[in-house]
Amino acid sequence: MSNPFDLADTAAYAAWREQKLDSAPRRIEDIVVALDDPRALTAGERAALLERCATANMAIYTSNTAGDADKEIPRGLGRQLGLAHLDSHWLTDDDAISPISVRGAEERGERKEFIPYTDKPIKWHTDGYYNIPERTVRGMVLHCVQSAASGGENQLLDHEIAYILLRDENPDFIRALSRDDAMTIPPRLDETGVARAAQPGPVFSVDADGFLHMRYTARSISIEWRADAATQAAVAALAKLLATPTPWTLHGRLEPGMGLACNNVLHDRSGFTETPQKRRLLYRARYHERVTPFPV
Ligand SMILES: [Fe+2]
């Protein structure tokens, strides 16, 4: 079977690459779908979301739910897009949907040190890069209940586009970043010992269904890259690629009632400022599967 992600199969790659670049959106408007209520999609709304996710690995939605903090909005939307298994995490609420807010961190105390729960910028990453392979995050819904007074924008880049740009520059970059020990998350220690074991893994991998998965963070602390020259060169090339917007890098800000449904694409977040009336609150749901046409 032909596999575009096999470095030896240049014909399959060329065909897939051409098709991908022909259809890849270059404007954020191209991935925006207007919904009424994400909890109850019409057939047309659902088809439009699935089409964007199939083409670009992501869709942005608007909806008429501004002001509604119901967690069923992201959860119900996910179910209709085939997203079934929520990734539970030691920082998520019991229902595995995380409220991402600064205030939440203050209330809980323990979250303060984690950048997602601050107003600071977050560098390029895919979600769950520190997870064990059995808990790989392939799908995600990010729903905005309230945006900040200013800032809090996202850049988005389909990881398949990042793969193409890197492979076109030098296939050796892909080879190095596909090694099982390319990127290691050091163990996390707490007062009782090792709270999480060291987590080595590839940046690029292909799942059982032939889809490309990317595991990455541009953070330089708490990351150990393989020390050889090939890995170091590949990591530098990827960081350089992400440092400047590509023609396919999408940019925007989620406003109340809006959200992102995606196959865990590359994204970042700018810093933001809040006022008492405009405190940023997003719900984040991470899933072990990709968006599929089969609702659960
Ligand atoms: Fe993220």
Residues whose N, C-alpha, C, O or C-beta is under 5 A from the ligand:
A	BS01	LIG	D127
